[in-house]
Each structure stands twice: as structure tokens, then as C-alpha cells.
């Protein structure tokens, strides 16, 4: 099951699972967009069923899980990805906006996880993948509602992981922390910024994140998976010098989230209902987005990198010994 499957990262994740001939449940609010995604899945070699619903509705999520298992059998992987957000200073936010972002972006993950665990725990098999963000560790200005929800997901997932370990369960839960991505959210997220929003550079294509999610589901022994060097810098930097991060974001965090074009005050947003249209996986930043992440490749090929490093170390040691005409005295 993939939530938020109709566009952006969720659609990219769906495409990758389809190419690997999985049977997929698709959750999103827009029925037409979801049907288009289902047609894409079939053309790519997979099978899919569409469940147009709001993940903030726990009963609807549970119903979709039950329907998916009746259609395709036991759920092996559940990917929580659906989100909404608001770009706004805290002082201009409304209580109902915080509640809505929390209901979708945090509680939507909780409801999806509960539906997955209800089926996976008795079988002692399955993986829940939580699509996270560098913002699960490092809050930034103008995204307080989203950052708060991602922090909450991080805490919820850590609690769940401990409980599964206590029960010696074979059910896996892994969180994938994403960098800024070129998705349509910057075209439809509610915004009070004077200029059009953008992801904080560096920007990655959603296919990079999709590959990370697919890898994570196959390696539930991992605790977390970080995507992009910028994610590592943000998370590790916050651990070492959070005050420096505060200062830097206070200085640059506003401008880095906007492009030099005035915002359209009448632009529709998707906070309460989906914006019509067949939005795909990509947003409007293709010319600036990276299609690869060397950091992610290294992190997902640790054994190969370790072997290569060992071989290079051995070759260097042998070359040094040969160049000196003899082995070192302490060899």
C-alpha cells in the first residue's frame, strides 16, 4: 500500500514498484488522478487498485487495507507518504491549519501504521516504511506545521521500533529521511509567502527518493536511511551545533524557500481538498534537480564500498612496501 500515490514522490514510488511487477494499493484523495496512476501501473507491468480517500480518516484507511488484502492477499509493504503543508510564519497560522496538517501528515501515518500492524504482527511478517525528511530533525522557518508533524512521526516510529524489538517481532519499520525534492507540492501547498515557493536547494528528483524507499523496504534491518548529502548535513549539523543552524536559517531560510516571482494570491491549494489536474511525479524544477545521489548510492552499497576501500588500502600498503624495497620493519 502506498499513501499519497497520486502525485509527487508517491507517484514515483508507485512507478518503481510497478516496474518490479508488484500488486499495489493506491491511496490519494483525487479519484481521477488515482485512476490515471492505476493505468500507469498496469502499463509498467504491475497490478493496482485505487482507494480514493483522506488518510486523516482512520476508518477509511482501515477499510482500504481490508479491501486490498481481499484483492491481492497479505500486505507485505506499507509506505506512508501522504502529506499536506502550509508555508507561513507562525504568527499568521490559524489553529485549524495546524490541526489539518497534523491530521494528515502525522496522524495519517499513525492510521496507516495501525492498519498495517493489525495484519502484519499476527503473521510476524511485513515492513512499514515511513517517508520522513531532514525536517524531522531540523525545523526551518515558514514550515512549522510540517516540521512539527515530521518530528512527531520520528518520535512515533522510534517508540514503535522499541516495542517491536521488545516483542521480538519480525515486522520491520524503517524511516527514510528525504532532502528537498522536485514535486508538485510547491504548486499547490497553501502559502502566505510574497513570492512563489521552491524546495531549499539542492533539489533532487522524486525518483531518487523512490529508489531509497524501495531499498528500505528490502532492508528493514536498517534503522533509518538518509537521502542526499544535504540531509546528512542538516541532521548531523543540528546535533553538533543547533544554535549555528538557528542563526543560518534565520539569515537564509526565507529567501531560500522562494523564487524571484510574485505569488498568485488566488492560486488554489490542497489543504482541505485536492487541486484538480493530472499532476505527475515531477514539479516545475526539472532544470535544477539532481537525478542521482552519490551519497545514497554509497549508503546502499556499503559492502561493496568497504571491499573497495580494503582493496585500495591493501594496494597502497603493498606499493609503499615495494617502493621502499622491503616491507616496513613493524610488518
HELIX and SHEET records of a PDB file:
HELIX    1   1 UNK A    8  UNK A   19  1                                  12    
HELIX    2   2 UNK A   31  UNK A   44  1                                  14    
HELIX    3   3 UNK A   58  UNK A   72  1                                  15    
HELIX    4   4 UNK A   90  UNK A   92  5                                   3    
HELIX    5   5 UNK A   95  UNK A  101  1                                   7    
HELIX    6   6 UNK A  102  UNK A  106  3                                   5    
HELIX    7   7 UNK A  107  UNK A  123  1                                  17    
HELIX    8   8 UNK A  134  UNK A  136  5                                   3    
HELIX    9   9 UNK A  144  UNK A  166  1                                  23    
HELIX   10  10 UNK A  185  UNK A  188  1                                   4    
HELIX   11  11 UNK A  206  UNK A  218  1                                  13    
HELIX   12  12 UNK A  229  UNK A  252  1                                  24    
HELIX   13  13 UNK A  255  UNK A  257  5                                   3    
HELIX   14  14 UNK A  286  UNK A  288  5                                   3    
HELIX   15  15 UNK A  294  UNK A  299  1                                   6    
HELIX   16  16 UNK A  302  UNK A  323  1                                  22    
SHEET    1   A 3 UNK A   2  UNK A   3  0                                        
SHEET    2   A 3 UNK A  23  UNK A  28  1                                        
SHEET    3   A 3 UNK A  47  UNK A  52  1                                        
SHEET    1   B 4 UNK A  77  UNK A  80  0                                        
SHEET    2   B 4 UNK A 127  UNK A 133  1                                        
SHEET    3   B 4 UNK A 172  UNK A 178  1                                        
SHEET    4   B 4 UNK A 224  UNK A 226  1                                        
SHEET    1   C 2 UNK A  86  UNK A  87  0                                        
SHEET    2   C 2 UNK A 190  UNK A 191  1                                        
SHEET    1   D 3 UNK A 180  UNK A 181  0                                        
SHEET    2   D 3 UNK A 203  UNK A 204  1                                        
SHEET    3   D 3 UNK A 289  UNK A 290  1                                        
SHEET    1   E 2 UNK A 195  UNK A 197  0                                        
SHEET    2   E 2 UNK A 258  UNK A 262 -1                                        
END                                                                             
